[in-house]
Each structure stands twice: as structure tokens, then as C-alpha cells.
Amino acid sequence: QTDGIGSSPRFLSYNMHNPTEGNVLVCSEVDGGCYELITFSLTNAGGSVTDGKRGSCLGPGVFLGRNRFAILDRHKREIVVKNLNNETTKRVQAPLPNVDCLYDGGASGRIILRADDRAVLFEVQSRRVIGELTAPKIKNVVWSPDGSKVALLCKYGVVIANRQLEQLCSISDTVRIKSGAWDVSPSGGTSSNLFIYTTLHHVKYCLSTGDTGTIRTLDNPIYATRVVKDQLFCLDREARSRVISIDTTEARFKLALANKKYGQVMHMVKHSRLCGRAIVAYLQSKGFPEVALHFVRDPQTRFRLALACGNIEAAMESAFSLEQQQGLDGKARDVWGELGSEALRQGNHQVVEMSYQRKKDFDRLSFLYMLTGDSEKLRKMLKISNMRNDIMGRYHNALLLGDAAERVAVLEASGNLPLAYISANLHGLVDVAERIKVAIETQEGSVEGLMDKVPVGTKKGGRLLQPPTPIIRGGNWPTLEIKKTTLEDLSAADAGDEYEEEEAAPVADTAGAAVWEDDFAAGDADADGGLGGAADDFDMGDDDDMGWGDDLDDLGDDFGDDTPKAAPVDEMAGLNEISDDAGFQMPAAGRPPAGCWAANSSHAADHMAAGGASSAMQLLHRQIAASDFSVLKGSMLGCYLGSTVSLPGIPGSGNIVVPLMRNDASGHPGNDSLPRTSLNLRTLVTGIRQGYRFFQTGKFNDAKNAFTEVMAQIPLTAAENKNEASEMKEMLGICREYITAIRIKAAMAEAGADPVRSTELAALFTHCDLQPVHKLLALRSAMGTSFKHKNYIVAASFARRLLELPDMRSAKNADLRMKATKVLQKSEQMARNEHTLNYNENAAFVIDCKDFVPIYTGEESVKCSYSGSSYKGSEMKGHVDLTDGFCTIGVETIGLVTGK
């Protein structure tokens, strides 16, 4: 008995966090709201109750941990945290204005705040909002036994959410909700999954999937406190404890179906009294028509369900039953038409044929025979049309058979003599044409000018209408043989007759946790007996990396996979569809080659071969900073066109496109296939050799075009092994050096009148990494230029380098060796340069590919990630490379991707 808080309605909160003693918080609305804290012993039943500690509050209070509780200040609307001595330890500002009530948050340190039509899950210690949802006029909050779900009882509805207050479902009712309780049965799988609530005159159930239903009616209102199996513990309006029997079979059936416990489903089908149109409609809407077949005996309903689950045999049985009951009237014909459509969708031509025959749908039957290549039955259909005097049927069948004589006869019989005459002439039926001509003239007509109306031999002229000759006459479509699932065959469920209820999960012993608890606010254990509450109090977040921060979660899911995300479930979309979870699942369809190529490779050539021009250009931009794709257009189109071969089909059909793969030597690679492209290492070698020949003969423009073309082909060439990859990178360097040398050669021609610049360019020309025979030509040219302009120091250097070449020992270079020796002697005698040159052969440098000046070690420069060309300073950063012509300078990328 509590004193001092009146007899107004009270709210009781019991401290579930304290295993050593009992704490009850009694709240009332007297004087604007007050509470009383009562403490008693759990071990001594005859012990006295400690005098209550009182205070003012707004609405009910809740316990936050073993030794603290929270109330709402009715003046400031603040959350006030107190200990068991009724001493205030903390004040926390509510995250929302107009908060008017507190409810249990389902875990230590958490509370649910009610503000207008919203419910907010708030963590007091870290002062953060965990979840929020809309729930109008909340009256009470009921947590499931395991704390995984919460039911928010509103005035006219129930909202079920998870422990983070994320809404799972919401139901509404026309009558006020009185109370509710979660099922706590230790077996059967309904614990924390089945919620029972009461209204003024009914007991109803609700599942987290949104399914709801009525269990029984009530004479007087009751208030549920506990649900165990088929027993509802409650209080009546006189506060007397009562136990009411309820039947939750329907709820358990829907729950087992939602949880895919098909053994339990079929056990209930055989041993429970589930029936009625409502359960059949529910099963069909959820995509389980094969289960509904076990409840139905009406042929019409069984026929609809059989069509929904694609059971042709069951649908045929129902169709025959309906035919016997109704005869071959309009309704029975509609049934056969629907059966034929479903059988046609499954490729069951035999059932389609029988359905069309029963329905007497001769037009569709003729078309079916034409598609299946059954010419004999098509001729029978022509005879049937003759017997039925069906002119249009005769003409259609003659057209499908390609029988020109019969078409002429039909036109003649229907009175279309001019058309018959024209058709007979066009098809070479001279005798028939003469007979028709006589008939026309007998009727005072004329055939003059009839043939002029048909422009034979032109595009607008007549064409021979001849159906393709059937080569292979196949039967029904090939199907995958599967066993009947438990949901389809009741005999398969015989083994499940000894269905055993699920054993109750052992309850974790949390008594030992009390030893480690203390009076600190952050030391309360979680309501589940684990460490979740402590983690929440310390605001450690939801990380699973234990504070090591390995960044694995930051990688995301962007790995290029095409696996589509799961779409939201539409509960009403199952009326005419079969759920994917209803037992058997169809084998996954094979992926098209183009899809495999793009998914299996990060090479631009493979993406281009698959038709993904956008992704290929994006890869080239990321890997080598390509920006001007007009240079690469020819190579990219070659990759796309060279990955497939087109074979001509039969007349009247399109070509057959066959993909070419480069990894099918030992058999079809399946989903690991890669395309065969038009470019390979041999193509690159041919281009390099052609450039060498042009360079050797002095055709520098042609040589530059050849090397530039190879540079445009290299990014779209896939290497087969590491050796090819190394050779491709070596060829890239060769192209860069030769293009740079050719550009320097052109600059030398422009600077011929400037002795300083021409000597510098000739010197840089010798530092291009060319072939020995071409290096000899470069050194000879540089030696002559520098000697001519009296720059003897560099001339001596070029002469020495020239004499050190291995090719100088051959007899064909005897004259050049003699000249180089004389130049060396003369230069050593003079030993001076006439001009000051920007060239130091003893220092390491690279060539600036724009201004053709040395870039010595330590000087600022930018490079092209693809060609490797260098540029002095930063002026060229962001511009297109002058060597390859399509990559951006100064962008740091991964570089050339060769495929291996």
C-alpha cells in the first residue's frame, strides 16, 4: 500500500536491472504528477517494505540501471536522473521540445521519449538520439522478452519496431487499443515474434511482418499481462487475475511461413483445422499457392491456384472436372484458354494443342502447328476449314503451308476473280489463270490491265510468300527435372509428423554480473545481461574493430560487381506471382558474354569489346589520364568489332553473333570468359618495324605516324603473360624515344641558321634511346653540326661516342671511322667551343619534350603518366601530352594496365 499519492491511476515500473533487491516506481497524476520509490527484499518474503521516497514528475518514471532511475521534470521538461536514495545525480536536456512522457528504452541507459506524434529512442549517458519514428497518441510501450522488438501501443493502432526503433510494421484499428503482451512461450518459435493485443471486444494478434488477425471475441474488456502458448493471462476491470484460452494456430502458421519453416507449415496443414477463403487468399497473396491447394476442393478455385503456381497437371485435372460439371459452354472454354496460355508460357506444346482443340480455337491451333513445323497437322487443319466452309481459315492455312494453288482456289471460291487471276499468273499457274480468265469474260469482265497493277521486279512488287522449311521438329521445351517440394507433396511431410517443438533457448545467467556492478552511472549492465549497455554508456559506438581502426569498413561495396541490391518486398504483388522462397528456386540464368567480360577485367579493351564505351573511356582516364579519345577511336572500334563474328542465319531470320574468347583453349570458360580483341603483340611489333624502316630511310613524318599509331594501340592491347606485358612497356618507351627524336629532327631543320640552337638540338638528338644503327646516324649528324660551328669540345665527345659503337668496326663504316678519327684529332687540338651551349654531357638530365632543353636532376618538372615524357616547370600541367597526343600531363595515375 502506498500513501500520500492518492487513488488516481498509477504507473508501475519494476527494476529489471537489479537482481539483489526489488525496486518499484509508482507514479500518479495527483497534484500534476508525483512518484514514490518502494524497495523490498527478494530473498526474505516476510521482510518489511522500506518507506517510499517521493517526488514530483510528469508521467511515468523508468529505471536506467541497477541503482538509478529517470523522471521528467514537469516544469522544465528536463530528464532528471536520480539514485535509489532519491538524490539527483544528473539533469539532461531533452532532444526535442514538448516531451511529455518517458517510457522504458529496452536497455540500460536508454529511454523512449514521447513528443507530440513522435517517439524518440534516447541514450542518456551519451545524449544521442538512436532512433525516431512516427506514432500518434502513444499510450504504452511493451518490449519483447529478448529485447529485440518493441510494440508501441497507440490509441487506435500498434507500431512494432526493432531495438533501434526502426519501424517493422504498423497496423491500425477502428476501436481503441486496451493492452498488449508478447508471447513468451519457451517452444514453438513464437517467443518475441507474436504480439497479442486486446480491444474493447476482441483479442487480436500482430506479427512483425505486418500480418494481423482476430483470435476471439470478448464479453468484457480485459488487460493482457502475459501470453504463454494458448493461454492469455490478464486482468479484468475489477483487477482480478484471469486466464483465457486462445487459439493462435493461424498466427503460428503465418509466422512459420514467414520464417520458411516449411516442415512446421506442412505439419500444421495436416493436423490443424486451418480452412476458409481468408487463409487461401492469404497464401496466394504471399506467393504460396501450392500450399493453398491442400485446403481447396472446389475445382474452380483449385484451377486458379494451380495456374498461379504453374502446376499444369493439377490445372488439367480441375479443367476436366469443370468441363464435366458445366459442359463445353462459354465458361469451360475460357478455362481451357487460360490453361493453354499458361502451358504455352512453359513451352508445353502438347497441353497447348489439347487446350486449343477443346476450345475449338482453330486459328491459334494452325499457328501453333506452323511454329512447331507440323505440316501434316496443318494440312488437316486445311481440310477442317474446307469442311466448315471457313473461307478465311482456308486462306490462312494455305498461306501458312505455302500452297499457292489453294490460295488461288480460295480467292476464286470467294468471288475475288481478279485477285485469283493475278495470283495464278504470278505463281505460274497458267492453266488455272486461263480458266479464271474465261470465267471473268463470261461475267462480261476483262482481264486487260490487271497485271499492270502489280509492279513485278521492283521493291513494291510481289514477293513469294513461302514459310521456312522446318529443319528440326522438337517437342516440348526442355525442362529441369526437380523433386516435389514439401510444400507441394503432402507425402513428403510424413517424415515430419513427429514434428517436435523447438526447445526453449537457455536463459543466460546474469546473476554473476551483479558482482561487477558498482554505483557509477556508467557501470550498469545491459538489459540482456551482456556488455551492450556499458558500451552504450561509454559511447563506444557500434564499431566491431575493437578500436584498431583497420579501415576495412571504409572500402564500401564499390568493387564493380553487378549484383543487384535486394528490392523492397511488395506484399500485394504475390497475387499472380510465385515467391522465390517457396521451396524450389530456379537456377540462375547464365550471364551474357559481354557482362562477363566487363565484370572479369579492369582492362579498357575488354570493356570496349563488351560494348561499354563509357566504362572503357573512364578506365583509360583513371589509369593513364586519357582525355582526347579521338586519337583512340580507331583502336576502340577495332576492339568492339573484332570481339565477335557474325554468321548468316536461315532466310527470314537474323544473323547469329558468336563471341570470340581468348581463354577458351581448354574448354568454355563460362563466367570467367575474356574477349579476343583485334590487337595483340604481333600487331604492335609490326607497327614498330614499319616505323624503323621509315626512320632508316629518312621518312620522318611516316615514321612518326607509325610510332604514334602504336602508342594509341598499346592501351587497348591485352597481354597474355608477364613477358608480353614487359615487351609492351618496352615498346611504349621505344615509341616515346623515336617520336621525341623525330620532333627534335624537325626542330633542327627550323633552327638551321642558329649555330647555338642547332648544336644544342643535335646534342639532345644523340641522347634519345634509339637502335644502334640509328644512334650511329644521330652521332654522325651531331658530330658534323658541332664541328661545322666550331664547337670542338662537344664535337670531340660525339666523335668518341661514335667510335665506341660496335657497328663502327665493320668494313662498311671504314670511311665514317676515318672521318670521326680526324674530327677527334682536330677537336682535341682546338679544344674550345665557339659558343656557350645549354648542354652538359657529364650531368644526368632528361629532355624537355616541349622546348627541347635539358632538365637536370633537381629541377622542377612534370611528367605524363602514360608516355613518361617530361616537361620543365609546371606550365604544361593539365595540357595534352605532345608525344602521345591524348593523355593529360601532370596527373598521377597507376599507369599502363596491360591485363597481366
ABEGO torsion letter per residue (X at the ends): XBBGAEABBBBBBBBAABAABBBBBBBBABGGEBBBBBBBBAABAABBBBBBBBBBBBEBBBBABAABBBBBBAAAGBBBBBBAAGBBABBBBBABBGBABBBBAGBBGBBBBBBEABBBBBBAAAGBBABBBBBBGBABBBBBAAGABBBBBBAAEBBBBBAAGBBABBBBBABBBABBBBBABABGGABGABBBBBBAABBBBBBAAGBBBBABBBABBBBBABBBEABBBBBBAAGBBBBBBBBAAAAAAAAAAAAGBAAAAAAAAAABBBBEAAAAAAAAAAGBAAAAAAABABAAAAAAAAAAAGBAAAAAAAAAAAAAAAEBBAAAAAAAAAAAAAAAAAGBAAAAAAAAAAAGBAAAAAAAAAAAGBAAAAAAAAAAAAAAGBAAAAAAAAAAAGBAAAAAAAAAAAGBAAAAAAAAAAAGBAAAAAAAAAAAAAAGBBABGAAAABBBGBAABBBBBBBBBBABBBBBBBBBBBBBBAAABAAAAAAAAABBBBBBBBBBBAAAAAAABBABAAABBBAAGBAAAAAAAAGAEABAAGGAGAGAAAAEABAGBABBBBBBBBAAAAAABBBAABEBBBBBBBBBAAAAAAAABABAAAAAAAGBAAAAAAAAAAAAGBABAAAAAAAAAAAAAAABBBBBBBBGBBBBBBBBBAAAAAEBAEAABBBBBABBAAAAAAAAAAAAAAAAAGBAAAAAAAAAAAAAAAAABBBABAAAAAAAAAAAAAAAAAAAAAAAAAAAAAAAABAAAAAAAAAAAAABBBBAAAAAAAAAAAAAAAAAAGBAAAAAAAAAAAAABAAAABAAAAAAAAAAAAAAAAAAAAGBBABBBBBBAABBBBBBAAAGBBBBBGBBBBBBAAAGBBBBEAAABGBBBAAAGABBBGBBBAEBBAGX
